[in-house]
Amino acid sequence: MPMPRLVLFTRYPEAGKAKTRLIPALGGAGAAAVHKQLAERTVSVLRESGLPIEIRFTGAPQAKFEKWLGADLAYVKQGDGDLGDRLRDASKDTPVIFVGADCPDLQPSLLQQAAAALKGNDVVIGPAEDGGYWLIGLAAPHDRLFSDMEWGTDAVLPETLKRLDARGITPVLLETLADCDRPEDLGRWPWLTA
């Protein structure tokens, strides 16, 4: 099996358009600054893992992303539709590991664990404390996992597990991590707003 690609969905850190749930606490520029810092940290961790990296981008031309995150990475426009449509499109070529950009505790070893898990398993998931997931890896396409999902809610992980169970698939579960999505999350990582 080829090495899985790490796919990071991210948007350009433009004030008022990035990390919008943090705007009430930080303002548009502050929320964009947190997003910028989290995305840069995530890309650094992805690089340390030694796995191939693909950035699925939106919010600015590719040249701006190359200047921001590095011209040595593979870039693909996110495309249209909701998150599920975009994930489905990006998962046509497997094995693939999708990683969120808002998980400050992400470590290279977790990405390596996910890649190793895909060698003998269909699906690997990194559960998030908020009921979603910070990582999902697929050895083969599973379009049903991304259709008609209530993205951004605590129903994402339970619904994903239910859909896998209905197909007789038991995913490998990595450790549970926390996302930085809401104002109440900021206290956990004071360095983000220092």
N, C-alpha and C positions, 0 to 999 in steps of 0.2 A: 504494500500500500504506500502511495506517495506521502510525503510529509504534509500534514494539514496546513492550510493557510489560516493565519489569524486575520480576521476581518473586523475592522473598527469602523463603526458608523459615527461620523462626527460632522459638526457644522462649524462654519467660520465663527470666531468669537466676536460677533458684532453686538454692540450694546442694544438691548431691547429684544434681541432675537435668540440669545443663547441662555440656557438655564433660566427660563422664564419663571419657574416656580420660586426661584430665589430672589426675584426682583423686589417683592414687598419688603424683604429684609435688607437687601444690599443696593437696590437701584439697578438700572439697566447696565451701567458700566461695571459695577461691582460684580454682578452676576456673570457678565461676560468674562471678567478677569478670573473668576473662579473656574469657569469652563475652560479657559485658555490653560490655566495651570494644571487642571485635571487631565486634559487631553495631552499636554506635553509630558506629564508624568506617565500616563498610560503608554504613550508611544515609546518612551524610554524603557519601560518594563517589557513591552513587546520585543524591542530590539535585543534586550538581555536574554530573552528566551531562546534566541537562535532560530526561531521558526520564520517562514516567509510571512511578510506583512502586506496587507492590502487595505488602503484607506478608501472607504466609501464616503464621498464628500458631498456637501451641499452648502449653499450660502455665499459662495465666492468662486471665481475661476480656479482651475487647477494650479495655475502658476502661483497664486497667493498661498495655496496649501503647501506647495513645494518649498516656497520661501520660508513658511512658518514651520513645517514639520520635517522637511528634508526632501531633496529631489531624488534620493535613492530608493524611495518607497514606490510601490505600485498604487496608482490612483484610478478610481472608477467613480463616475457620477452616481449618486444614489438612485436617481430616477424618480418616477412618479408613484403615487399611491401611498397607502398608509405603511406603517412600519412592517406589517406582515407581508405586504406586496414586495417591499424592498428586500426583506430577509429571504423571501422565497426566490426572488430573482438572483440574489447573491449565493444561494445554496444549490444552484443547478450544478455547479462544479464542486464535487466533494472529494476528499474529506475537507471540512471547513470548521473553524471554531470562531464563533462570534463573541466579541468581548465588548462590554460596556465601557464608556469613557468616564464614568462617574463613580468609580470604585477606588477610593484612595488607598485601600489596603491590598490591592492586587500585587502579586509577587511573581517573578519569572518561574519559580518552582511550580506554582499552580497551573500555569500555562503548559509546562512540560508534563505535569500529571495528566492534564486534559488530553494532550496529544498521545500519551502512552495509553490512556484508557480507550481511545478510538481504534487502537490496533486490534482489539478483540471484542469491541462492543459497538452497538449501533449509535448510541447517544450518550453524551456526557453533559451534565448540568452543574453549574455553580449557583446554588440557591442564594437569593438575596433576602435580607431580613424583612424587607417590605412586602414579601409575597411574590416577587418577580424572580428574575435570575440575572446574575452579572455575567454569566457565560453559558453558551449552549454550543455543543460540538456535535456534528453529524458525520457519520461514516458514509451515508448515502442520503439522497434527498428525502425529506419528510414534509411535503408541502402542507399537509393537514395541520401541522403544529403551528403554522403561521396564519391560517385563515380564520376570520371571524373571532379574533382574540380581543379582549378588552385591555389593550395595552395601557401601561401606566397604573394598573390597579393591582390589588393584592390577590386577584383571581388568576393571574398569569401562570404562576408555578403550579397551583393545584390543577388547573385546567390542562396544562401541558402534561403533567403526570397522568391525569385521567385518560387523555388521548393516547399516550404511549401504552398504558395498561390495556386499553381496548384493542391494541394491536399485538399484545403479548411481548412488549418491549420493556425491559427493566433498565433504566438509565443508571450509569455510574454517577453518584452524587459527590461533588467536591465539598469542601468546607463552606459554611454559610458566611457570607460577608455582607457588609452594609454599603448601600449606595449613598451618595450625597446629592439628594434631590430637593429637599425641602428646607425651609429656614431652621427647623428644629434639629436638622442633621448637622448643622455647621459647628455646634459646640464640641462635637466629637473630634474634629480636626481643626484646632485653632490656627494652625499654620496656613490654612487656605485663605484666611482673611487678614493675616497679620501684615 
